[in-house]
Every structure is written in C-alpha cells, then in structure tokens.
Amino acid sequence: EARFFENQLWIVGMPHTMKFRDLAHDPRFCLHTATVDTEVRDGDAKLWGVVDDVRDKSLHQRFAKGLFEETGFDIRGQEFDHFYRAVLIGGSAVEVRDGHMDVTIWKPGEPERVVRKH
C-alpha cells in the first residue's frame, strides 16, 4: 500500500513479502491505479521512482500512531524491517473522452506535457 505521511509518499505493507524482497534488491517501483474498465472512463494514473529505506524508529512510531488513529489498524510498538520512502521520478495520468485520449506526463523540474491520441 502507498500512503502519504508527513508530506512524503511511503510504500508500506506486510513485511517479508515478495514486494519488499524485490525493493531491497532493486529500489525501482511503479505504482499503478487498479483499472478495471477497459474503456478507461474513470482515468488511469501511474507514479514511478525509487525507494529509500528510512531507518528512523521515531518516524516509524509516528507513522504507526497516525495509521491507528486514521484506520484503527494497530502496528504501534512494532519494529519495522523496512520503511520505504518513495522518491518520485515521474508520473502520468490518462483521461479518455470525446473520442480521444490525453496522457499527461510529469517529471520533477519539467513542465507537465500532454500527449493527445485520437
């Protein structure tokens, strides 16, 4: 799961999963919305970048406290094997309407650009 916390995007989830083994080996990631509509009427989005494993126990506990307060899911007091901050390299969003598809592409330090496909 990806979550925003303290103005950062974090890649979090169950420890010892294939996702975390993969990120420990290769820090590149791509987050993609779950598109179930083949017509993409609701749009589509992707973010990509690399992760940084942050080993800050006080940050981990602040995150756990905030998660509990927001969702009721309690991981307070647990030690985190990995805590991955997402460093974004780019993103894109797709919108389909009026017989065309617009792909908005973003990269840090560059203006957004839109590619229109008919």
DSSP file (Angstrom, degrees, kcal/mol; ACC not computed):
  #  RESIDUE AA STRUCTURE BP1 BP2  ACC     N-H-->O    O-->H-N    N-H-->O    O-->H-N    TCO  KAPPA ALPHA  PHI   PSI    X-CA   Y-CA   Z-CA
    1    1 A E              0   0    0      0, 0.0    11,-3.4     0, 0.0     2,-0.4   0.000 360.0 360.0 360.0 144.3    0.0    0.0    0.0
    2    2 A A  E     +A   11   0A   0      9,-0.2     2,-0.3     7,-0.0     9,-0.2  -0.896 360.0 177.5-104.7 137.4    1.1    3.5   -0.6
    3    3 A R  E     -A   10   0A   0      7,-2.4     7,-3.1    -2,-0.4     2,-0.5  -0.997  27.5-130.3-140.1 143.3    0.3    6.2    2.0
    4    4 A F  E     +A    9   0A   0     -2,-0.3     2,-0.3     5,-0.2     5,-0.2  -0.802  36.0 163.1 -89.0 134.3    1.1    9.8    2.4
    5    5 A F  E >   -A    8   0A   0      3,-2.6     3,-1.3    -2,-0.5    58,-0.1  -0.948  64.3  -4.3-153.7 131.8    2.5   10.7    5.8
    6    6 A E  T 3  S-     0   0    0     -2,-0.3     3,-0.1     1,-0.3    -1,-0.0   0.899 129.0 -56.5  48.7  47.6    4.3   13.9    6.8
    7    7 A N  T 3  S+     0   0    0      1,-0.2     2,-0.3     0, 0.0    -1,-0.3   0.713 118.5 104.7  61.7  24.5    4.3   15.2    3.3
    8    8 A Q  E <  S-A    5   0A   0     -3,-1.3    -3,-2.6    79,-0.0     2,-0.5  -0.938  70.4-123.8-129.4 154.3    6.0   12.1    1.9
    9    9 A L  E     -A    4   0A   0     77,-0.5    77,-3.3    -2,-0.3     2,-0.4  -0.879  31.0-166.1 -97.3 128.7    4.8    9.1   -0.1
   10   10 A W  E     -AB   3  85A   0     -7,-3.1    -7,-2.4    -2,-0.5     2,-0.8  -0.924  19.3-143.4-118.8 140.0    5.6    5.8    1.6
   11   11 A I  E     +AB   2  84A   0     73,-2.9    73,-1.0    -2,-0.4     2,-0.3  -0.901  40.0 163.9-100.1 108.0    5.5    2.3    0.2
   12   12 A V        +     0   0    0    -11,-3.4     2,-0.3    -2,-0.8    71,-0.1  -0.785   5.8 117.7-125.6 164.4    4.2    0.2    3.1
   13   13 A G        -     0   0    0     -2,-0.3    -2,-0.0     4,-0.0     4,-0.0  -0.983  63.0 -23.4 166.1-166.8    2.8   -3.2    3.6
   14   14 A M    >   -     0   0    0     -2,-0.3     3,-0.7     1,-0.1     6,-0.3  -0.467  67.2-116.8 -70.7 135.2    3.3   -6.6    5.2
   15   15 A P  T 3  S+     0   0    0      0, 0.0     3,-0.1     0, 0.0    -1,-0.1  -0.251  91.5  28.2 -68.2 160.2    6.9   -7.5    6.0
   16   16 A H  T 3  S+     0   0    0      1,-0.2     2,-0.2     2,-0.1    -2,-0.1   0.684  87.3 137.1  64.8  22.5    8.7  -10.4    4.3
   17   17 A T  S <> S-     0   0    0     -3,-0.7     4,-2.1     1,-0.1    -1,-0.2  -0.518  71.1-107.7 -91.5 166.1    6.6  -10.2    1.2
   18   18 A M  H  > S+     0   0    0      1,-0.2     4,-2.9     2,-0.2     5,-0.2   0.866 118.5  61.5 -59.5 -36.4    8.0  -10.6   -2.4
   19   19 A K  H  > S+     0   0    0      1,-0.2     4,-2.3     2,-0.2    -1,-0.2   0.930 108.1  41.8 -56.8 -46.1    7.3   -6.8   -2.9
   20   20 A F  H  > S+     0   0    0     -6,-0.3     4,-2.0     2,-0.2    -1,-0.2   0.847 112.8  52.6 -74.8 -32.6    9.7   -5.9   -0.1
   21   21 A R  H  X S+     0   0    0     -4,-2.1     4,-1.5     2,-0.2    -1,-0.2   0.920 111.3  48.6 -63.7 -41.9   12.3   -8.5   -1.1
   22   22 A D  H  X S+     0   0    0     -4,-2.9     4,-3.2     1,-0.2    -2,-0.2   0.928 111.3  48.6 -62.7 -45.2   12.2   -7.0   -4.6
   23   23 A L  H  < S+     0   0    0     -4,-2.3    -1,-0.2     1,-0.2    -2,-0.2   0.848 108.3  54.4 -66.2 -32.7   12.6   -3.4   -3.3
   24   24 A A  H  < S+     0   0    0     -4,-2.0    -1,-0.2     1,-0.2    -2,-0.2   0.854 116.7  38.5 -66.5 -33.1   15.5   -4.5   -1.2
   25   25 A H  H  < S+     0   0    0     -4,-1.5    -2,-0.2     1,-0.3    -1,-0.2   0.862 135.9  13.9 -82.6 -39.8   17.2   -5.9   -4.3
   26   26 A D     <  -     0   0    0     -4,-3.2    -1,-0.3    -5,-0.2    -2,-0.1  -0.933  65.6-156.4-142.7 111.2   16.1   -3.2   -6.7
   27   27 A P        +     0   0    0      0, 0.0    24,-1.7     0, 0.0     2,-0.1   0.455  57.8 112.5 -75.7   1.6   14.7    0.1   -5.4
   28   28 A R  E     +C   50   0A   0     22,-0.2     2,-0.3    -6,-0.2    22,-0.3  -0.478  42.6 172.7 -75.0 145.2   12.8    1.0   -8.6
   29   29 A F  E     -C   49   0A   0     20,-2.4    20,-1.9    -2,-0.1     2,-0.3  -0.968  24.8-159.2-145.5 161.8    9.0    1.0   -8.4
   30   30 A C  E     -C   48   0A   0     -2,-0.3     2,-0.4    18,-0.2    18,-0.2  -0.949  10.7-157.6-141.4 123.6    5.9    1.8  -10.4
   31   31 A L  E     -C   47   0A   0     16,-3.1    16,-2.1    -2,-0.3     2,-0.4  -0.864  15.9-176.2 -99.6 134.9    2.5    2.4   -8.7
   32   32 A H  E     -C   46   0A   0     -2,-0.4    14,-0.2    14,-0.2    -2,-0.0  -0.994  26.8-115.7-135.2 135.8   -0.5    2.0  -11.0
   33   33 A T        -     0   0    0     12,-2.3     2,-1.2    -2,-0.4    10,-0.0  -0.339  39.2-104.7 -65.1 152.2   -4.2    2.5  -10.3
   34   34 A A        -     0   0    0     10,-0.0     2,-0.6     2,-0.0    -1,-0.1  -0.682  41.1-165.6 -81.4  97.9   -6.3   -0.6  -10.5
   35   35 A T        +     0   0    0     -2,-1.2     9,-0.1     1,-0.2     3,-0.0  -0.766  23.4 161.7 -89.9 118.3   -8.0   -0.2  -13.8
   36   36 A V        +     0   0    0     -2,-0.6     2,-0.7     1,-0.1    -1,-0.2   0.595  55.8  81.7-107.6 -16.8  -11.0   -2.5  -14.2
   37   37 A D    >   -     0   0    0      1,-0.1     3,-1.8     2,-0.0     5,-0.1  -0.817  63.6-157.7 -94.5 114.6  -12.7   -0.6  -17.0
   38   38 A T  T 3  S+     0   0    0     -2,-0.7    -1,-0.1     1,-0.3    -3,-0.0   0.698  95.6  57.6 -65.8 -17.6  -11.2   -1.5  -20.4
   39   39 A E  T 3  S-     0   0    0     -3,-0.0    -1,-0.3    57,-0.0     4,-0.1   0.548 100.9-138.9 -85.8  -8.6  -12.6    1.8  -21.8
   40   40 A V    X   +     0   0    0     -3,-1.8     3,-1.3     1,-0.1    56,-0.7   0.826  46.8 154.0  54.1  38.5  -10.7    3.7  -19.0
   41   41 A R  T 3  S+     0   0    0      1,-0.3    -1,-0.1    54,-0.1    55,-0.1   0.808  71.5  50.3 -65.2 -29.3  -13.6    6.0  -18.5
   42   42 A D  T 3  S-     0   0    0      1,-0.3    -1,-0.3    -5,-0.1    -2,-0.1   0.434 115.0-120.5 -88.2   1.4  -12.5    6.7  -14.9
   43   43 A G    <   -     0   0    0     -3,-1.3     2,-0.3    53,-0.1    -1,-0.3  -0.261  20.0-115.6  86.4-178.1   -9.0    7.5  -16.0
   44   44 A D  E     - D   0  94A   0     50,-1.4    50,-3.1    -3,-0.1     2,-0.3  -0.979  22.5-167.0-158.3 146.5   -5.7    5.9  -15.1
   45   45 A A  E     - D   0  93A   0     -2,-0.3   -12,-2.3    48,-0.2     2,-0.3  -0.995   4.7-173.9-144.7 149.9   -2.6    7.0  -13.2
   46   46 A K  E     -CD  32  92A   0     46,-2.6    46,-2.5    -2,-0.3     2,-0.4  -0.995   3.6-170.1-139.7 144.0    1.0    5.9  -12.6
   47   47 A L  E     -CD  31  91A   0    -16,-2.1   -16,-3.1    -2,-0.3     2,-0.3  -0.986  13.1-176.0-126.4 142.3    3.8    7.1  -10.5
   48   48 A W  E     +CD  30  90A   0     42,-2.6    41,-3.1    -2,-0.4    42,-1.9  -0.974  22.5 103.2-139.1 156.8    7.4    5.8  -10.8
   49   49 A G  E     -CD  29  88A   0    -20,-1.9   -20,-2.4    -2,-0.3     2,-0.3  -0.936  59.2 -67.7 173.0-151.1   10.6    6.3   -9.0
   50   50 A V  E     -CD  28  87A   0     37,-2.1    37,-3.4    -2,-0.3     2,-0.3  -0.910  37.9-125.0-130.9 158.8   12.9    4.7   -6.5
   51   51 A V  E     - D   0  86A   0    -24,-1.7     2,-0.4    -2,-0.3    35,-0.2  -0.768   8.4-153.9-106.8 154.6   12.6    4.0   -2.8
   52   52 A D  E     - D   0  85A   0     33,-2.2    33,-2.9    -2,-0.3     2,-0.8  -0.997  20.6-132.4-123.5 122.5   14.9    5.0    0.1
   53   53 A D  E     - D   0  84A   0     -2,-0.4     2,-0.6    31,-0.2    31,-0.2  -0.674  23.0-156.0 -81.3 109.8   14.8    2.7    3.2
   54   54 A V        -     0   0    0     29,-3.2     2,-0.9    -2,-0.8     6,-0.0  -0.781  10.0-166.6 -95.2 117.7   14.4    5.1    6.1
   55   55 A R        +     0   0    0     -2,-0.6     2,-0.5    27,-0.1    -1,-0.1  -0.586  39.5 131.6-103.0  68.0   15.7    3.6    9.4
   56   56 A D     >  -     0   0    0     -2,-0.9     4,-2.4     1,-0.1     3,-0.3  -0.909  37.7-167.1-124.8 100.8   14.2    6.1   11.9
   57   57 A K  H  > S+     0   0    0     -2,-0.5     4,-2.1     1,-0.2     5,-0.2   0.832  88.6  53.0 -61.5 -34.7   12.4    4.4   14.7
   58   58 A S  H  > S+     0   0    0      2,-0.2     4,-2.1     1,-0.2    -1,-0.2   0.903 110.1  48.6 -68.7 -37.9   10.7    7.6   15.9
   59   59 A L  H  > S+     0   0    0     -3,-0.3     4,-2.7     2,-0.2    -2,-0.2   0.919 109.1  53.8 -63.4 -43.5    9.3    8.2   12.4
   60   60 A H  H  X S+     0   0    0     -4,-2.4     4,-2.5     1,-0.2    -2,-0.2   0.914 110.8  45.8 -56.4 -44.7    8.1    4.6   12.3
   61   61 A Q  H  X S+     0   0    0     -4,-2.1     4,-2.4     2,-0.2    -1,-0.2   0.853 110.6  52.0 -72.4 -34.2    6.2    5.0   15.6
   62   62 A R  H  X S+     0   0    0     -4,-2.1     4,-2.6     2,-0.2    -1,-0.2   0.919 111.8  48.4 -63.2 -42.1    4.7    8.3   14.5
   63   63 A F  H  X S+     0   0    0     -4,-2.7     4,-2.8     2,-0.2    -2,-0.2   0.938 111.4  49.2 -61.4 -47.4    3.5    6.6   11.3
   64   64 A A  H  X S+     0   0    0     -4,-2.5     4,-2.3     1,-0.2    11,-0.3   0.895 111.9  49.0 -60.7 -41.2    2.1    3.7   13.3
   65   65 A K  H  X S+     0   0    0     -4,-2.4     4,-2.5     2,-0.2    -1,-0.2   0.933 113.0  46.8 -64.4 -45.9    0.3    6.1   15.6
   66   66 A G  H  X S+     0   0    0     -4,-2.6     4,-2.0     2,-0.2    -2,-0.2   0.890 111.4  51.4 -63.2 -39.8   -1.2    8.0   12.7
   67   67 A L  H  X>S+     0   0    0     -4,-2.8     4,-2.9     2,-0.2     5,-0.7   0.916 111.1  48.3 -62.8 -43.5   -2.2    4.8   10.9
   68   68 A F  H  X5S+     0   0    0     -4,-2.3     4,-1.8     1,-0.2    -2,-0.2   0.927 112.1  48.4 -62.6 -45.3   -4.0    3.6   14.1
   69   69 A E  H  <5S+     0   0    0     -4,-2.5    -1,-0.2     1,-0.2    -2,-0.2   0.847 119.0  39.9 -64.6 -33.4   -5.8    7.0   14.5
   70   70 A E  H  <5S+     0   0    0     -4,-2.0    -2,-0.2    -5,-0.2    -1,-0.2   0.864 136.8   9.5 -83.4 -37.9   -6.9    7.0   10.9
   71   71 A T  H  <5S-     0   0    0     -4,-2.9    -3,-0.2     2,-0.2    -2,-0.2   0.628  87.8-120.0-120.7 -19.4   -7.8    3.4   10.3
   72   72 A G     << +     0   0    0     -4,-1.8     2,-0.5    -5,-0.7    -4,-0.2   0.367  67.3 137.1  86.3  -5.5   -7.8    1.5   13.6
   73   73 A F        -     0   0    0     -6,-0.6     2,-0.8     1,-0.1    -1,-0.3  -0.662  45.9-147.6 -77.0 123.1   -5.1   -0.8   12.3
   74   74 A D        +     0   0    0     -2,-0.5    -9,-0.1     1,-0.1   -10,-0.1  -0.816  46.6 138.9-108.5 105.8   -2.6   -1.2   15.2
   75   75 A I    >   +     0   0    0     -2,-0.8     3,-1.8   -11,-0.3    -1,-0.1   0.101  33.3 141.2-120.0  17.6    1.1   -1.7   14.5
   76   76 A R  T 3   +     0   0    0    -12,-0.3     3,-0.1     1,-0.2   -15,-0.1  -0.344  68.8  19.6 -61.2 139.7    2.2    0.6   17.3
   77   77 A G  T 3  S+     0   0    0      1,-0.3    -1,-0.2   -16,-0.0     2,-0.2   0.292  95.4 123.9  84.4 -10.0    5.2   -0.7   19.2
   78   78 A Q    <   -     0   0    0     -3,-1.8     2,-0.4   -18,-0.1    -1,-0.3  -0.541  62.8-121.0 -82.6 150.3    6.3   -3.0   16.4
   79   79 A E        -     0   0    0     -2,-0.2     2,-0.5    -3,-0.1    -1,-0.0  -0.727  23.0-134.6 -87.7 139.7    9.7   -2.8   14.8
   80   80 A F        -     0   0    0     -2,-0.4     3,-0.1     1,-0.2   -20,-0.1  -0.833  11.8-163.9 -97.0 125.1    9.8   -2.1   11.1
   81   81 A D  S    S+     0   0    0     -2,-0.5     2,-0.3     1,-0.3    -1,-0.2   0.919  82.8   6.1 -68.3 -44.1   12.2   -4.2    9.0
   82   82 A H        -     0   0    0      2,-0.0     2,-0.3   -27,-0.0    -1,-0.3  -0.985  57.3-173.5-139.2 147.9   11.9   -1.7    6.1
   83   83 A F        -     0   0    0     -2,-0.3   -29,-3.2    -3,-0.1     2,-0.6  -0.824  20.6-157.1-143.7 100.2   10.2    1.6    5.7
   84   84 A Y  E     -BD  11  53A   0    -73,-1.0   -73,-2.9    -2,-0.3     2,-0.4  -0.708   7.3-160.7 -96.1 117.1   10.4    2.8    2.1
   85   85 A R  E     -BD  10  52A   0    -33,-2.9   -33,-2.2    -2,-0.6     2,-0.5  -0.777  23.7-128.8 -85.9 133.2   10.1    6.5    1.2
   86   86 A A  E     - D   0  51A   0    -77,-3.3     2,-0.7    -2,-0.4   -77,-0.5  -0.737  15.9-162.4 -86.4 126.1    9.2    7.0   -2.4
   87   87 A V  E     - D   0  50A   0    -37,-3.4   -37,-2.1    -2,-0.5     2,-0.2  -0.932  23.7-137.3-105.3 107.4   11.4    9.3   -4.4
   88   88 A L  E     + D   0  49A   0     -2,-0.7   -39,-0.3   -39,-0.2     3,-0.1  -0.440  31.7 172.7 -76.5 136.6    9.3   10.2   -7.5
   89   89 A I  E     -     0   0A   0    -41,-3.1     2,-0.3     1,-0.4   -40,-0.2   0.600  67.8 -30.4-107.7 -25.4   11.0   10.3  -10.9
   90   90 A G  E     - D   0  48A   0    -42,-1.9   -42,-2.6    17,-0.2    -1,-0.4  -0.989  50.4-155.7-177.2 175.0    7.7   10.8  -12.8
   91   91 A G  E     -ED 106  47A   0     15,-2.3    15,-3.0    -2,-0.3     2,-0.3  -0.984   3.9-161.5-160.6 162.0    4.1   10.3  -13.2
   92   92 A S  E     -ED 105  46A   0    -46,-2.5   -46,-2.6    -2,-0.3     2,-0.4  -0.993   2.3-162.0-148.8 153.8    1.3   10.1  -15.8
   93   93 A A  E     -ED 104  45A   0     11,-2.1    11,-2.8    -2,-0.3     2,-0.4  -0.997   9.8-151.9-136.3 141.5   -2.4   10.3  -15.9
   94   94 A V  E     -ED 103  44A   0    -50,-3.1   -50,-1.4    -2,-0.4     2,-0.4  -0.937  11.5-178.5-116.6 134.5   -4.7    9.1  -18.7
   95   95 A E  E     -E  102   0A   0      7,-2.4     7,-3.0    -2,-0.4     2,-0.5  -0.993   8.1-162.4-132.8 127.3   -8.1   10.6  -19.5
   96   96 A V  E     +E  101   0A   0    -56,-0.7     2,-0.3    -2,-0.4     5,-0.2  -0.936  31.0 128.7-111.5 125.4  -10.4    9.3  -22.2
   97   97 A R  E >   +E  100   0A   0      3,-2.4     3,-1.9    -2,-0.5    -2,-0.1  -0.966  55.6  19.6-167.6 156.2  -13.2   11.5  -23.5
   98   98 A D  T 3  S-     0   0    0     -2,-0.3     3,-0.1     1,-0.3    -1,-0.0   0.807 127.3 -54.1  50.6  37.9  -14.8   12.9  -26.7
   99   99 A G  T 3  S+     0   0    0      1,-0.2     2,-0.3     0, 0.0    -1,-0.3   0.601 120.8  79.8  79.4  11.0  -13.1   10.3  -28.9
  100  100 A H  E <   -E   97   0A   0     -3,-1.9    -3,-2.4     2,-0.0     2,-0.4  -0.936  66.9-131.2-142.9 168.6   -9.5   10.9  -27.8
  101  101 A M  E     -EF  96 117A   0     16,-3.1    16,-3.2    -2,-0.3     2,-0.5  -0.988  13.9-157.9-123.8 128.0   -7.1   10.1  -25.0
  102  102 A D  E     -EF  95 116A   0     -7,-3.0    -7,-2.4    -2,-0.4     2,-0.6  -0.916   3.5-165.2-104.4 128.7   -5.0   12.6  -23.2
  103  103 A V  E     -EF  94 115A   0     12,-2.7    12,-2.7    -2,-0.5     2,-0.5  -0.956   6.0-160.0-112.9 112.9   -1.9   11.4  -21.4
  104  104 A T  E     -EF  93 114A   0    -11,-2.8   -11,-2.1    -2,-0.6     2,-0.4  -0.828   9.7-164.1 -94.1 126.2   -0.5   14.0  -19.0
  105  105 A I  E     -EF  92 113A   0      8,-3.1     8,-2.0    -2,-0.5     2,-0.4  -0.928   6.1-172.7-117.1 133.8    3.2   13.3  -18.2
  106  106 A W  E     +E   91   0A   0    -15,-3.0   -15,-2.3    -2,-0.4     6,-0.1  -0.977   9.3 171.8-127.9 138.4    5.0   14.9  -15.2
  107  107 A K    >   -     0   0    0      3,-0.4     3,-2.1    -2,-0.4   -17,-0.2  -0.988  45.7 -92.7-139.0 141.0    8.7   14.8  -14.3
  108  108 A P  T 3  S+     0   0    0      0, 0.0    -2,-0.0     0, 0.0   -19,-0.0  -0.225 110.7  14.1 -54.1 136.7   10.3   16.8  -11.5
  109  109 A G  T 3  S+     0   0    0      1,-0.2    -3,-0.0     0, 0.0     0, 0.0   0.446 111.5  93.3  79.9  -0.3   11.7   20.2  -12.7
  110  110 A E  S <  S-     0   0    0     -3,-2.1    -3,-0.4     3,-0.0    -1,-0.2  -0.915  80.2-107.4-122.5 150.6    9.9   20.0  -16.0
  111  111 A P        -     0   0    0      0, 0.0    -4,-0.1     0, 0.0    -6,-0.1  -0.408  44.4 -97.1 -69.5 152.9    6.5   21.4  -17.0
  112  112 A E        -     0   0    0     -6,-0.1     2,-0.4    -2,-0.1    -6,-0.2  -0.363  41.5-159.9 -61.7 148.8    3.7   18.9  -17.5
  113  113 A R  E     -F  105   0A   0     -8,-2.0    -8,-3.1    -3,-0.1     2,-0.5  -0.990   6.1-146.7-132.9 147.8    3.1   17.9  -21.1
  114  114 A V  E     -F  104   0A   0     -2,-0.4     2,-0.6   -10,-0.2   -10,-0.2  -0.949   4.6-162.4-116.5 128.5    0.0   16.4  -22.6
  115  115 A V  E     -F  103   0A   0    -12,-2.7   -12,-2.7    -2,-0.5     2,-0.5  -0.949  12.6-154.9-107.2 121.9    0.1   13.9  -25.4
  116  116 A R  E     -F  102   0A   0     -2,-0.6     2,-0.4   -14,-0.2   -14,-0.2  -0.853   8.8-169.6-101.5 130.4   -3.2   13.6  -27.2
  117  117 A K  E      F  101   0A   0    -16,-3.2   -16,-3.1    -2,-0.5    -2,-0.0  -0.965 360.0 360.0-119.5 134.7   -4.0   10.4  -29.1
  118  118 A H              0   0    0     -2,-0.4    -1,-0.1   -18,-0.2   -16,-0.1   0.394 360.0 360.0-104.6 360.0   -7.0   10.0  -31.4
